[in-house]
């Protein structure tokens, strides 16, 4: 019997982020893309931590298998995913239940827990990473002027 792959996907969209979009065009598009990619991955890390916390009481193997993974996206559209690994294939059965067991959701409640603060978390992550990048750039410019 061939192995079947079960997929479950949920996503969040951040709106009202026009001011961050300006950074892509004004202060070095490449740097802004890298910062956005790092900020999106940091958000996926937060989501991973929330899911691990919600499931840790039930199964340590399942908690260990939850990972944040970067995916290749378009230049202005960074993608990071939170995946439940192959070490715990029962993760979706636990989320949705089976004919014999009731559902014990951890993915949907975890996403719903994060949803209200997601835009603010993104601003915080992007802002902190942007400040560090600009400080590095200023330091490099100052060093170049000394030479």
C-alpha positions in Angstrom: 0.0 0.0 0.0 1.4 3.4 -1.0 1.9 6.0 1.7 -0.6 8.8 1.5 0.3 12.3 2.4 -2.3 14.3 4.3 -2.0 18.1 4.1 -3.6 20.7 6.3 -3.0 24.3 5.6 -4.0 27.5 7.3 -2.6 30.9 6.6 -2.6 34.5 7.9 -2.5 37.6 5.8 -1.1 40.8 7.2 -2.8 44.0 6.0 -2.1 47.6 6.6 1.6 47.2 6.2 2.1 49.9 3.6 4.8 51.7 5.5 6.9 48.6 5.5 6.4 48.3 1.8 8.1 51.7 1.4 11.2 50.2 2.9 11.5 47.8 0.0 11.9 50.8 -2.4 13.7 53.4 -0.3 16.4 51.9 1.9 17.9 49.1 -0.2 15.4 46.6 -1.6 17.8 43.7 -1.1 18.3 44.5 2.6 14.6 45.0 3.1 13.8 41.7 1.5 16.3 39.9 3.7 14.9 41.6 6.8 11.3 40.7 5.7 12.4 37.1 5.2 13.9 36.9 8.6 10.9 38.6 10.2 8.5 36.1 8.6 10.6 33.2 9.7 10.7 34.7 13.3 6.9 34.7 13.2 6.9 31.1 12.1 9.2 30.4 15.0 6.7 32.0 17.4 3.8 29.9 15.9 6.0 26.8 16.3 6.6 27.6 19.9 2.8 28.2 20.6 2.0 24.8 18.9 4.7 23.0 20.8 3.4 24.5 24.1 -0.2 23.5 23.3 0.8 19.9 22.5 3.6 19.2 24.9 1.3 17.8 27.6 0.0 15.2 25.1 3.1 13.9 23.3 6.7 14.9 23.5 7.4 13.2 20.2 4.8 15.3 18.5 6.1 18.5 20.1 9.6 17.6 19.0 8.5 17.1 15.4 6.9 20.6 15.0 9.4 22.7 13.0 9.5 26.1 11.3 10.8 25.8 7.8 11.7 28.4 5.2 10.3 27.9 1.7 11.4 29.5 -1.5 9.0 32.3 -2.4 9.0 35.3 -4.7 11.4 38.1 -3.9 8.8 40.3 -2.3 6.8 37.4 -0.8 8.8 35.5 1.8 7.3 32.2 3.0 7.9 30.2 6.1 5.9 27.2 7.2 5.3 25.4 10.5 5.2 21.7 9.8 4.4 18.6 11.9 7.1 16.1 11.0 7.0 12.5 9.9 8.2 11.4 13.4 4.6 11.9 14.6 2.2 11.0 11.8 -0.6 10.9 14.3 -0.6 14.8 14.6 -3.5 15.3 12.2 -5.4 12.4 13.7 -5.0 14.2 17.1 -6.1 17.5 15.5 -9.2 16.2 13.8 -10.0 13.0 15.6 -10.7 9.6 14.1 -13.7 7.3 14.1 -12.5 5.9 17.4 -11.1 9.0 19.2 -12.4 12.5 19.6 -10.6 15.5 18.2 -8.0 17.2 20.4 -7.2 20.3 18.3 -3.9 22.2 18.9 -3.2 23.7 15.4 -6.4 25.8 14.9 -6.5 27.1 18.5 -2.8 27.9 18.3 -3.3 29.9 15.1 -6.4 31.7 16.6 -4.3 32.5 19.7 -1.7 34.2 17.5 -4.0 35.9 15.0 -4.9 39.1 17.0 -1.2 40.0 17.7 0.3 38.9 14.4 0.5 42.3 12.8 2.1 43.8 15.9 4.6 40.9 16.2 5.6 41.4 12.5 6.1 45.1 13.1 8.2 44.4 16.2 10.3 41.8 14.4 10.8 43.8 11.2 11.6 47.0 13.2 14.2 45.3 15.4 15.9 43.6 12.5 15.7 46.8 10.4 17.3 48.9 13.2 20.1 46.3 13.5 20.7 46.3 9.7 20.8 50.1 9.5 23.2 50.2 12.5 25.5 47.8 10.6 25.2 49.9 7.5 26.1 53.1 9.4 29.0 51.3 11.1 30.3 50.1 7.7 29.9 53.6 6.2 31.8 55.1 9.1 34.6 52.6 8.8 34.8 53.3 5.0 35.1 57.0 5.7 38.1 56.5 8.0 40.0 54.7 5.3 
